[in-house]
């Protein structure tokens, strides 16, 4: 029974991590579209700072996911579909 509980917790954690990566991927895609437009310099700087933070968070999540399951390739995680 303990093995089942551990497996359940691991799967739940992996699901949460994958959802976080998917959310970050979606926000990064949105930021790329915003950065392709004209903006005041201060706005552009804030967008670039947010992009850098998200890329850093994504890299950290990749490491964490690989610790849980080395066979998962986090680069294959896409952004979640939006309505």
matplotlib code that plots the C-alpha trace (Angstrom):
import matplotlib.pyplot as plt

x = [0.0, 2.9, 4.2, 0.8, 0.7, 4.2, 3.3, 0.1, 2.0, 4.7, 2.2, 0.3, 3.5, 4.5, 1.1, 1.4, 5.0, 3.9, 0.9, 3.3, 5.6, 2.6, 1.4, 4.9, 5.1, 1.7, 2.8, 6.2, 4.3, 2.1, 5.1, 6.8, 3.7, 3.8, 7.5, 6.9, 4.9, 6.0, 6.2, 7.7, 11.2, 10.2, 7.3, 9.7, 12.2, 9.5, 8.4, 12.0, 12.5, 9.3, 10.5, 13.9, 12.2, 9.9, 12.7, 14.6, 11.6, 11.1, 14.7, 14.3, 11.1, 12.9, 15.5, 12.8, 10.8, 13.9, 14.6, 11.2, 11.4, 14.5, 12.6, 10.4, 11.6, 10.2, 10.9, 8.0, 5.5, 3.3, 1.3, -2.2, -5.0, -6.8, -10.5]
y = [0.0, 2.4, 1.9, 2.8, 6.0, 6.9, 6.3, 8.4, 11.3, 11.2, 11.2, 14.0, 16.0, 15.3, 16.5, 19.7, 20.3, 19.6, 22.0, 24.7, 24.2, 24.3, 27.6, 29.1, 28.0, 29.7, 32.9, 32.9, 32.6, 35.5, 37.6, 36.8, 38.2, 41.3, 41.8, 41.6, 44.8, 48.4, 49.5, 52.2, 51.3, 50.9, 48.6, 46.6, 46.3, 44.9, 42.4, 41.3, 41.0, 38.9, 36.7, 36.1, 35.2, 32.7, 31.1, 30.7, 29.2, 26.9, 25.7, 25.0, 23.0, 21.0, 19.9, 19.0, 17.0, 15.1, 14.3, 12.7, 10.8, 11.0, 9.5, 12.5, 15.1, 18.4, 20.1, 18.2, 19.9, 22.4, 25.3, 24.5, 25.2, 28.4, 29.2]
z = [0.0, 0.7, -2.8, -4.2, -2.1, -3.2, -6.8, -6.5, -4.9, -7.5, -10.3, -8.7, -8.3, -11.9, -13.2, -11.2, -12.6, -16.2, -15.8, -14.5, -17.5, -19.8, -18.2, -18.5, -22.2, -22.8, -21.1, -23.0, -26.3, -25.3, -24.4, -27.7, -29.5, -27.3, -27.9, -31.6, -31.3, -30.8, -27.1, -25.1, -23.9, -20.2, -21.2, -23.4, -20.5, -18.2, -20.8, -21.3, -17.5, -17.2, -20.1, -18.5, -15.2, -16.9, -18.8, -15.5, -13.8, -16.7, -16.5, -12.8, -13.5, -16.1, -13.6, -11.0, -13.5, -14.6, -10.9, -10.6, -13.9, -16.1, -19.0, -19.4, -21.9, -20.6, -23.9, -25.4, -23.1, -25.0, -23.8, -22.6, -25.0, -24.3, -24.9]

ax = plt.figure().add_subplot(projection="3d")
ax.plot(x, y, z, "-o")
ax.set_aspect("equal")
plt.show()
